[in-house]
Amino acid sequence: MDRVEAVQTPKAPSGTSRTVWVIPVDPTTIYERVFPLPLPGTDRINFEIAISNVVPGPLNEEILVAALRSTLKYYPHANGRVRRNGDDWSLGAGKRGVPITFETIAEPLDHHQKPSFVSPVVVDSISTDISGANEPDWDEPMLRLKITFCPKTRETFIGWSSSHMLGDGEFVYQFMYAWSQFYQGEAPKFGMPTYEKYRTAPPDEINDNPSTASFISRYLPHLAELHPIDKWAEMIGEAFNASTPVDILFTADHIQQLRTIADSWPGRTGSGTSAHDAIAGYIITTMNRCLEKDKSITRVSSIFSYRGIKNPPDLKPTDWRVPGLLAIGNVMFHALTPTLSSDESSSIGALAAAIRKSVRDARNYEHVKRVVAVSNPIWLRQSKEGSEHKFWDDRTLIVNSMGRANWSLQHFGFGPHRIRTHAYKDFPGFVRCFQCTPSKQLDGTWNVHDGDVWIFMRVPTEIHDRFMAMVAADLNSLEFPHNVAKRERVAQGRILGAVARL
C-alpha cells in the first residue's frame, strides 16, 4: 500500500469535520493512460448512487487514506470530472482528487435507515448539476466519501456517493471491496478493472431501420418517448406522491419455499427457478391481488449486467465486443418479458418462468449488441436535448438485482459477520434486490442473515396497507408455505384450463 501524501487539515475534535482530497501516487502517468474517457450515450446517467457500510469500531484515518490512494490506482477514473464540448461528453482527470470527509458525532444514529432517505449525516452527496462542465476549470467531483464515527456506540459509517456516470453498482461493489482489502494490507482478489467499454465504439443502428420501432416497443419501451425535463420532473413527482416505500426481508427459507412453489409450474423449461425470479413472482402476484384488473402488472423488466456474455469467435478487430467481467462503466440491460395475461400474472410459477426465459433469451451477443445500438443514439439525443425518458410504467415492474454481490466482504478487517450495508433511494415501479448483510440488534447481538434477501421498492399508496398485510399473513403464517402453494395451484389451474379451452 502506498504511503500517505494527501493534503490534510488538522484532525477534528468531536462534533466537527475535516476533508482530505486524495489522489493516487504518480497521477500524471496514470491519468495519461486513462483519460480522456469518452462517454457514450448509455453512460450519461446523471443520477446518484448512495450507500453506507457500518462497522463496529473506529478506523485508522491515516491507513484509510493510504488505502484509498491505492484503490485510486486501480480505479483512477473515480477521480473523473465531466467534460462537455458541445454534444461530446467525456471524463477528464480531476485536479483536486476524491474528497473524503471525517466527522465525529456525539449521538448514536438509528440502526435501521430507511432506504429512500439519504442522510447527510453519513453520506456527503455528489452534485448532479453539470451545467458548468463545459468550462475548462470545472472540477466538481463525481465521487464523495464520508467517514462518520460515534464514540458512544464505537460505530463507523462509511458513506459513499457517486455519479452513475462513473459506473453501475458493480463498479461501486468492486471499488469498496478493493478499498477494504487495501486497508487490511491485502490486494483485491478481483484483479485490475478494464476500460474496454470506453475504447470500443458503440455499434451503429442502421438508419431508418424499419424494425427499430418494433424492437423498441418489445424490448425498450421506456425509451420510446422522451420528455422535456420540467415535464419529466412533474411526472416523477406525481408518481412519488402516489406511492409509498416498502422494504421486506425474505429469509433463506422463504426464498427456497417460493422457488419450490415456482418450480411446480408445468410450463417451466431449463434450470430451476432463481431467487430473483421467485421473489419477483411473489411480489407481483401479491400486488395484483390488491390492484384493479386494468391496473395489474403484466410485464417484468429485469436489469442485469451484460459483462462476460460470450463474444462470437469470428469477430473482426473493429467489431463491437461485449465487455469482460471486470469492465468499468454502465454495463446494464433490461430483459423484458412479453405482456402476460391476467391469469399468468397471478401465478408465481408462470411469472418466474417468463422472467427466466426473458433473461435467457436476452443474454446473447446479437441481442445485447442490438440493445446498445438502438439505445445509445436515444441517450445521446436525450443529453443533447436535456430531456429524460419515463423509466417506470404502471403495469411493468422493474427488478434490479445485485444477488451475487457479497457486500459483507467489505468489512475493513472487522469480519464478514459484523458489517451492515445500507443502500439508498427508491423509485416508483422499481424493486432493488440485495443479499442481506448482518444486522445488529438493540441488545448488541448480531443476525447473520445467511442466504436472506432484502428488497425495497415503492407501491401505490392506495394498496400499501393491504399489500403489507398480505405479505405478513403469507410469510409469518404457521401455514407457510402451504398457504401460498394452495393459491398457486388455483392460479395454475386457471391458466391450464384456459389453454385446454383453446
C-alpha positions as CSV (number, residue, x, y, z in Angstrom):
1,M,0.0,0.0,0.0
2,D,1.3,3.5,-0.9
3,R,2.4,6.0,1.7
4,V,0.2,8.9,2.6
5,E,0.8,12.1,0.7
6,A,-2.7,13.7,0.7
7,V,-3.1,17.3,1.8
8,Q,-4.9,17.2,5.1
9,T,-6.4,19.6,7.6
10,P,-5.8,19.0,11.3
11,K,-7.8,16.2,13.0
12,A,-11.1,17.4,14.1
13,P,-12.4,17.3,17.7
14,S,-15.8,15.8,18.4
15,G,-18.7,17.4,16.6
16,T,-16.6,18.9,13.8
17,S,-15.4,17.6,10.4
18,R,-12.4,17.8,8.1
19,T,-12.0,16.9,4.5
20,V,-9.0,15.2,2.8
21,W,-8.6,15.3,-1.0
22,V,-6.9,12.1,-2.2
23,I,-5.1,11.3,-5.4
24,P,-3.1,8.2,-6.4
25,V,0.7,8.1,-6.5
26,D,2.2,9.3,-9.8
27,P,-1.2,10.6,-11.0
28,T,0.2,12.1,-14.3
29,T,1.3,8.7,-15.7
30,I,-1.9,7.0,-14.6
31,Y,-4.1,9.8,-15.9
32,E,-2.4,9.9,-19.3
33,R,-3.1,6.2,-19.6
34,V,-6.8,6.5,-18.7
35,F,-8.1,10.0,-19.6
36,P,-10.0,11.2,-21.5
37,L,-12.7,8.6,-21.4
38,P,-15.4,9.3,-24.0
39,L,-18.9,8.9,-22.5
40,P,-21.3,7.2,-24.9
41,G,-25.0,7.9,-24.5
42,T,-25.5,4.8,-22.4
43,D,-23.1,6.2,-19.8
44,R,-24.7,9.6,-19.5
45,I,-26.8,8.6,-16.4
46,N,-26.8,11.6,-14.2
47,F,-28.2,10.1,-11.0
48,E,-26.6,9.5,-7.6
49,I,-25.7,6.1,-6.2
50,A,-25.6,6.2,-2.4
51,I,-24.7,3.5,0.1
52,S,-23.2,3.3,3.6
53,N,-21.3,0.5,5.4
54,V,-21.4,0.3,9.1
55,V,-18.5,-1.3,11.1
56,P,-18.4,-1.9,14.9
57,G,-15.3,0.2,15.7
58,P,-13.1,3.1,14.7
59,L,-10.9,3.1,11.6
60,N,-7.4,4.4,11.4
61,E,-7.6,7.6,9.3
62,E,-4.0,7.5,8.0
63,I,-4.3,3.9,6.8
64,L,-7.7,4.6,5.4
65,V,-6.4,7.5,3.3
66,A,-3.4,5.4,2.1
67,A,-5.7,2.6,1.2
68,L,-7.9,5.0,-0.8
69,R,-4.8,6.2,-2.7
70,S,-4.0,2.5,-3.6
71,T,-7.6,2.0,-4.7
72,L,-7.5,5.0,-6.9
73,K,-4.5,3.4,-8.7
74,Y,-6.9,0.6,-9.5
75,Y,-9.8,2.9,-10.4
76,P,-8.3,6.2,-11.4
77,H,-11.5,7.2,-13.4
78,A,-13.1,7.6,-9.9
79,N,-11.3,10.9,-9.9
80,G,-13.0,11.8,-13.1
81,R,-14.8,15.1,-13.9
82,V,-17.5,15.6,-16.6
83,R,-16.1,17.4,-19.6
84,R,-18.5,18.7,-22.3
85,N,-17.6,20.1,-25.7
86,G,-20.8,20.7,-27.5
87,D,-22.5,17.3,-27.8
88,D,-19.3,15.4,-26.9
89,W,-19.1,14.2,-23.3
90,S,-16.1,12.6,-21.6
91,L,-14.4,12.1,-18.3
92,G,-11.3,14.1,-17.7
93,A,-9.0,14.0,-14.6
94,G,-9.9,16.0,-11.6
95,K,-7.3,18.4,-10.2
96,R,-8.1,18.1,-6.5
97,G,-8.7,14.3,-6.2
98,V,-11.5,12.5,-4.4
99,P,-12.8,14.1,-1.2
100,I,-13.1,12.1,1.9
101,T,-14.6,13.8,4.9
102,F,-14.0,12.6,8.5
103,E,-16.6,13.5,11.1
104,T,-17.2,12.6,14.8
105,I,-20.8,12.8,16.1
106,A,-21.9,12.8,19.7
107,E,-25.2,11.0,19.5
108,P,-25.8,7.5,18.1
109,L,-27.6,7.0,14.7
110,D,-30.5,4.8,14.1
111,H,-29.6,1.2,13.4
112,H,-32.1,0.9,10.5
113,Q,-32.1,3.7,8.0
114,K,-35.0,3.9,5.5
115,P,-33.7,3.1,2.0
116,S,-35.4,6.1,0.4
117,F,-33.6,8.6,2.7
118,V,-30.0,9.6,2.1
119,S,-28.8,11.0,5.4
120,P,-26.4,14.0,5.1
121,V,-25.0,12.8,8.4
122,V,-23.4,9.7,6.9
123,V,-23.4,10.4,3.1
124,D,-21.9,13.5,1.5
125,S,-23.9,13.7,-1.7
126,I,-22.4,14.5,-5.0
127,S,-23.8,17.3,-7.1
128,T,-25.8,16.3,-10.2
129,D,-25.6,19.8,-11.6
130,I,-23.2,19.6,-14.5
131,S,-24.1,22.8,-16.2
132,G,-20.6,24.1,-15.7
133,A,-18.9,21.1,-17.3
134,N,-18.0,23.0,-20.5
135,E,-15.8,25.3,-18.5
136,P,-12.0,24.4,-18.5
137,D,-11.7,24.9,-14.7
138,W,-14.7,22.7,-13.9
139,D,-13.6,20.4,-11.0
140,E,-16.8,19.1,-9.4
141,P,-16.0,15.6,-8.0
142,M,-18.2,12.7,-9.1
143,L,-17.3,10.6,-6.0
144,R,-17.5,11.7,-2.4
145,L,-16.7,9.6,0.6
146,K,-17.5,10.3,4.3
147,I,-16.4,8.5,7.5
148,T,-18.6,9.2,10.5
149,F,-17.6,7.9,13.9
150,C,-19.7,7.8,17.1
151,P,-17.7,7.3,20.3
152,K,-20.8,6.3,22.3
153,T,-21.5,3.2,20.1
154,R,-18.0,2.9,18.7
155,E,-19.6,2.5,15.2
156,T,-18.2,3.9,12.0
157,F,-20.4,4.7,9.0
158,I,-18.5,4.6,5.6
159,G,-20.7,6.7,3.3
160,W,-20.4,6.5,-0.5
161,S,-22.0,8.9,-3.0
162,S,-21.1,8.7,-6.7
163,S,-22.5,9.7,-10.1
164,H,-23.9,6.9,-12.1
165,M,-21.8,8.2,-15.0
166,L,-18.7,6.6,-13.2
167,G,-20.3,3.2,-13.4
168,D,-23.1,1.0,-12.1
169,G,-23.5,-1.0,-8.9
170,E,-20.8,-3.5,-10.0
171,F,-18.2,-0.6,-10.0
172,V,-19.3,0.5,-6.5
173,Y,-19.0,-3.0,-5.2
174,Q,-15.6,-3.6,-6.8
175,F,-14.2,-0.2,-5.5
176,M,-15.4,-0.7,-2.0
177,Y,-14.1,-4.2,-1.9
178,A,-10.7,-3.1,-3.1
179,W,-10.6,-0.2,-0.6
180,S,-11.4,-2.7,2.2
181,Q,-8.7,-5.1,1.1
182,F,-6.0,-2.4,0.8
183,Y,-7.0,-1.2,4.3
184,Q,-6.2,-4.7,5.6
185,G,-2.8,-4.7,3.8
186,E,-4.0,-7.1,1.1
187,A,-4.5,-6.8,-2.7
188,P,-8.0,-7.2,-4.2
189,K,-8.6,-10.7,-5.5
190,F,-10.7,-9.5,-8.4
191,G,-7.7,-8.2,-10.4
192,M,-7.4,-4.9,-12.3
193,P,-10.5,-3.4,-13.9
194,T,-10.7,-2.8,-17.6
195,Y,-11.7,0.2,-19.6
196,E,-12.6,-1.7,-22.8
197,K,-16.1,-0.3,-22.9
198,Y,-14.8,3.2,-23.4
199,R,-12.3,2.2,-26.0
200,T,-14.8,0.4,-28.3
201,A,-17.3,2.5,-30.2
202,P,-20.9,1.5,-29.6
203,P,-22.4,-0.5,-32.5
204,D,-24.3,1.6,-35.1
205,E,-28.0,1.2,-35.7
206,I,-28.9,1.2,-39.4
207,N,-30.6,4.5,-40.3
208,D,-34.3,4.2,-40.8
209,N,-34.3,0.5,-40.0
210,P,-38.0,-0.4,-40.2
211,S,-37.7,-2.9,-37.4
212,T,-36.3,-0.4,-34.9
213,A,-39.7,0.8,-33.7
214,S,-40.9,-2.7,-33.1
215,F,-37.7,-3.6,-31.3
216,I,-38.1,-0.6,-29.0
217,S,-41.7,-1.4,-28.3
218,R,-40.8,-5.0,-27.4
219,Y,-37.5,-4.6,-25.6
220,L,-37.0,-0.9,-24.7
221,P,-40.5,0.6,-24.3
222,H,-39.1,3.0,-21.6
223,L,-37.0,4.7,-24.4
224,A,-39.9,5.1,-26.8
225,E,-40.6,8.7,-25.8
226,L,-38.5,11.5,-24.4
227,H,-40.0,14.3,-22.2
228,P,-38.8,17.8,-21.5
229,I,-37.1,17.8,-18.1
230,D,-39.7,20.0,-16.5
231,K,-42.5,17.7,-17.7
232,W,-40.5,14.6,-16.6
233,A,-39.9,16.2,-13.1
234,E,-43.6,16.8,-12.8
235,M,-44.4,13.2,-13.8
236,I,-42.0,11.5,-11.5
237,G,-43.1,13.9,-8.7
238,E,-46.7,12.7,-9.2
239,A,-45.5,9.0,-9.2
240,F,-43.7,9.6,-5.9
241,N,-46.6,11.3,-4.3
242,A,-48.9,8.4,-5.3
243,S,-46.7,5.7,-3.9
244,T,-45.2,4.6,-0.6
245,P,-41.8,3.0,0.2
246,V,-41.8,-0.6,1.3
247,D,-38.9,-2.8,2.4
248,I,-39.2,-6.6,3.0
249,L,-36.7,-9.2,4.2
250,F,-37.1,-12.6,2.6
251,T,-35.3,-15.3,4.7
252,A,-33.4,-18.1,3.0
253,D,-36.3,-20.4,3.9
254,H,-38.9,-18.1,2.4
255,I,-36.9,-18.0,-0.8
256,Q,-36.3,-21.7,-1.0
257,Q,-40.0,-22.4,-0.5
258,L,-41.0,-19.8,-3.1
259,R,-38.6,-21.4,-5.6
260,T,-40.1,-24.8,-4.9
261,I,-43.6,-23.4,-5.5
262,A,-42.5,-21.7,-8.7
263,D,-40.8,-24.9,-9.9
264,S,-44.2,-26.7,-9.7
265,W,-45.3,-24.8,-12.9
266,P,-45.5,-27.4,-15.6
267,G,-44.6,-24.8,-18.3
268,R,-41.1,-24.3,-16.8
269,T,-38.2,-25.2,-19.1
270,G,-34.5,-25.3,-18.4
271,S,-32.9,-24.9,-15.0
272,G,-34.7,-24.3,-11.7
273,T,-36.2,-21.0,-10.6
274,S,-33.7,-18.4,-9.3
275,A,-34.2,-16.4,-6.1
276,H,-34.6,-13.3,-8.3
277,D,-37.4,-14.9,-10.3
278,A,-39.2,-16.4,-7.3
279,I,-39.2,-13.1,-5.3
280,A,-40.3,-11.1,-8.3
281,G,-43.1,-13.6,-9.0
282,Y,-44.3,-13.5,-5.4
283,I,-44.2,-9.6,-5.2
284,I,-46.2,-9.2,-8.5
285,T,-48.8,-11.8,-7.7
286,T,-49.4,-10.3,-4.3
287,M,-49.6,-6.7,-5.7
288,N,-52.0,-8.0,-8.4
289,R,-54.3,-9.3,-5.7
290,C,-54.6,-5.7,-4.5
291,L,-54.8,-3.9,-7.8
292,E,-57.8,-3.5,-10.1
293,K,-57.6,-5.8,-13.1
294,D,-57.0,-2.9,-15.5
295,K,-54.0,-1.7,-13.4
296,S,-52.4,-5.1,-12.7
297,I,-48.7,-5.7,-13.5
298,T,-48.4,-7.7,-16.7
299,R,-44.7,-7.3,-17.6
300,V,-41.4,-7.7,-15.8
301,S,-38.2,-6.0,-16.7
302,S,-35.1,-7.5,-15.1
303,I,-31.9,-5.3,-15.0
304,F,-28.7,-7.3,-15.4
305,S,-25.1,-6.8,-16.3
306,Y,-24.1,-8.0,-19.7
307,R,-20.4,-8.3,-18.7
308,G,-18.9,-11.5,-19.8
309,I,-21.5,-12.6,-22.3
310,K,-19.7,-14.7,-24.8
311,N,-18.4,-12.9,-28.0
312,P,-18.6,-14.8,-31.3
313,P,-15.2,-16.3,-32.3
314,D,-15.2,-14.7,-35.8
315,L,-15.3,-11.0,-34.7
316,K,-13.1,-8.6,-36.6
317,P,-10.8,-6.3,-34.6
318,T,-13.1,-3.4,-35.5
319,D,-16.3,-5.2,-34.4
320,W,-18.1,-4.3,-31.2
321,R,-17.4,-6.6,-28.3
322,V,-19.2,-7.4,-25.1
323,P,-17.1,-6.1,-22.2
324,G,-15.4,-8.5,-19.9
325,L,-16.3,-9.3,-16.3
326,L,-14.1,-6.5,-14.8
327,A,-15.2,-3.8,-17.2
328,I,-15.9,-0.4,-15.8
329,G,-18.9,1.7,-16.8
330,N,-22.6,1.2,-17.0
331,V,-22.9,-2.3,-18.5
332,M,-26.6,-3.0,-17.9
333,F,-29.5,-4.0,-20.0
334,H,-33.2,-4.7,-19.5
335,A,-34.6,-8.3,-20.1
336,L,-38.3,-7.7,-20.7
337,T,-41.0,-10.3,-20.7
338,P,-43.8,-10.2,-23.2
339,T,-47.1,-8.8,-21.9
340,L,-48.7,-11.6,-19.9
341,S,-52.3,-12.4,-19.4
342,S,-54.0,-11.6,-16.1
343,D,-54.1,-15.4,-15.3
344,E,-50.4,-15.7,-16.0
345,S,-49.7,-12.6,-13.8
346,S,-51.4,-14.3,-10.9
347,S,-49.1,-17.4,-10.9
348,I,-45.7,-17.3,-9.3
349,G,-44.6,-20.1,-11.4
350,A,-45.8,-18.7,-14.8
351,L,-44.2,-15.3,-13.9
352,A,-40.9,-16.9,-12.8
353,A,-40.7,-19.0,-16.0
354,A,-41.4,-15.9,-18.2
355,I,-38.8,-13.9,-16.3
356,R,-36.2,-16.7,-16.7
357,K,-36.9,-17.1,-20.4
358,S,-36.6,-13.4,-21.0
359,V,-33.2,-13.3,-19.3
360,R,-32.0,-16.5,-21.1
361,D,-33.1,-15.2,-24.5
362,A,-31.6,-11.7,-23.9
363,R,-28.2,-12.9,-22.7
364,N,-26.6,-13.4,-26.1
365,Y,-24.3,-11.3,-28.2
366,E,-26.6,-10.3,-31.1
367,H,-29.4,-9.2,-28.7
368,V,-27.1,-7.2,-26.5
369,K,-25.4,-5.6,-29.5
370,R,-28.8,-4.6,-30.8
371,V,-29.9,-3.1,-27.5
372,V,-26.8,-1.0,-27.3
373,A,-27.1,0.1,-30.9
374,V,-30.7,1.2,-30.6
375,S,-30.4,2.7,-27.1
376,N,-27.2,4.7,-27.5
377,P,-28.5,7.3,-30.0
378,I,-31.6,7.8,-27.9
379,W,-29.5,8.5,-24.8
380,L,-27.3,10.8,-27.0
381,R,-30.4,12.7,-28.1
382,Q,-31.6,12.9,-24.5
383,S,-28.4,14.5,-23.3
384,K,-28.4,16.9,-26.2
385,E,-32.0,18.0,-25.7
386,G,-31.8,18.0,-21.9
387,S,-34.8,15.6,-21.8
388,E,-35.5,12.4,-19.9
389,H,-37.3,9.1,-20.5
390,K,-40.0,7.7,-18.3
391,F,-38.3,4.6,-17.0
392,W,-41.2,3.5,-14.9
393,D,-44.5,2.1,-16.2
394,D,-47.6,1.4,-14.0
395,R,-48.1,-2.1,-15.5
396,T,-44.4,-3.1,-15.6
397,L,-42.3,-4.0,-12.6
398,I,-38.6,-3.3,-12.9
399,V,-36.4,-5.6,-10.8
400,N,-32.7,-4.6,-10.3
401,S,-30.9,-7.5,-8.6
402,M,-27.4,-7.5,-7.0
403,G,-27.9,-11.0,-5.9
404,R,-24.3,-12.2,-6.5
405,A,-22.6,-9.2,-4.8
406,N,-21.5,-10.2,-1.3
407,W,-21.3,-6.8,0.4
408,S,-20.2,-8.4,3.6
409,L,-16.7,-8.8,2.1
410,Q,-16.2,-5.0,2.5
411,H,-15.7,-5.3,6.3
412,F,-12.4,-3.4,6.6
413,G,-10.9,-6.0,8.9
414,F,-13.9,-6.4,11.3
415,G,-15.0,-9.7,9.8
416,P,-17.8,-10.5,7.3
417,H,-20.4,-11.1,10.1
418,R,-20.0,-7.7,11.7
419,I,-20.8,-5.2,9.0
420,R,-24.1,-3.7,7.9
421,T,-24.8,-2.2,4.5
422,H,-27.5,0.3,3.7
423,A,-28.4,1.3,0.1
424,Y,-30.5,4.4,-0.5
425,K,-33.1,5.8,-2.9
426,D,-36.2,4.1,-4.3
427,F,-38.2,4.8,-7.4
428,P,-41.8,4.0,-8.5
429,G,-42.3,0.7,-10.2
430,F,-38.7,-0.3,-9.3
431,V,-37.5,-3.1,-7.0
432,R,-34.0,-3.3,-5.7
433,C,-32.9,-6.7,-4.5
434,F,-29.8,-7.2,-2.3
435,Q,-28.2,-10.0,-0.4
436,C,-28.7,-9.2,3.3
437,T,-25.7,-8.3,5.3
438,P,-25.6,-8.9,9.1
439,S,-27.7,-6.7,11.3
440,K,-27.0,-5.6,14.8
441,Q,-29.9,-5.9,17.3
442,L,-30.6,-3.4,20.1
443,D,-29.2,-5.8,22.7
444,G,-25.9,-5.9,20.8
445,T,-26.3,-9.4,19.3
446,W,-25.9,-9.9,15.5
447,N,-28.1,-11.7,13.0
448,V,-26.0,-13.1,10.1
449,H,-28.9,-13.4,7.5
450,D,-27.0,-16.1,5.5
451,G,-28.9,-16.5,2.3
452,D,-31.5,-13.9,3.1
453,V,-32.5,-11.2,0.6
454,W,-33.7,-7.7,1.3
455,I,-35.8,-5.8,-1.2
456,F,-37.0,-2.2,-1.2
457,M,-39.5,-0.6,-3.6
458,R,-42.5,1.7,-3.8
459,V,-46.1,0.5,-4.1
460,P,-49.2,2.5,-4.9
461,T,-50.3,4.2,-1.7
462,E,-53.8,3.0,-2.2
463,I,-52.8,-0.6,-1.9
464,H,-49.9,-0.2,0.6
465,D,-51.7,-1.3,3.8
466,R,-53.4,-4.2,2.1
467,F,-50.2,-5.3,0.3
468,M,-48.2,-5.3,3.5
469,A,-50.9,-7.2,5.4
470,M,-51.0,-9.9,2.8
471,V,-47.2,-10.3,2.9
472,A,-47.3,-10.6,6.7
473,A,-50.2,-13.0,6.5
474,D,-48.3,-15.2,4.0
475,L,-44.7,-15.2,5.3
476,N,-45.4,-15.0,9.0
477,S,-48.2,-17.7,9.0
478,L,-47.7,-21.1,10.6
479,E,-49.2,-22.4,7.4
480,F,-46.4,-21.1,5.2
481,P,-45.6,-22.3,2.5
482,H,-48.8,-24.3,2.2
483,N,-50.9,-21.2,2.1
484,V,-49.1,-19.8,-0.9
485,A,-48.8,-23.2,-2.6
486,K,-52.6,-23.6,-2.4
487,R,-53.2,-20.2,-4.0
488,E,-50.6,-21.1,-6.7
489,R,-52.4,-24.4,-7.6
490,V,-55.6,-22.4,-8.1
491,A,-53.8,-19.9,-10.4
492,Q,-52.1,-22.6,-12.4
493,G,-55.4,-24.4,-12.8
494,R,-57.0,-21.3,-14.3
495,I,-54.1,-21.0,-16.8
496,L,-54.1,-24.6,-17.8
497,G,-57.9,-24.6,-18.1
498,A,-57.8,-21.6,-20.4
499,V,-55.2,-23.4,-22.5
500,A,-57.3,-26.5,-22.7
501,R,-60.3,-24.5,-23.9
502,L,-58.3,-23.1,-26.9
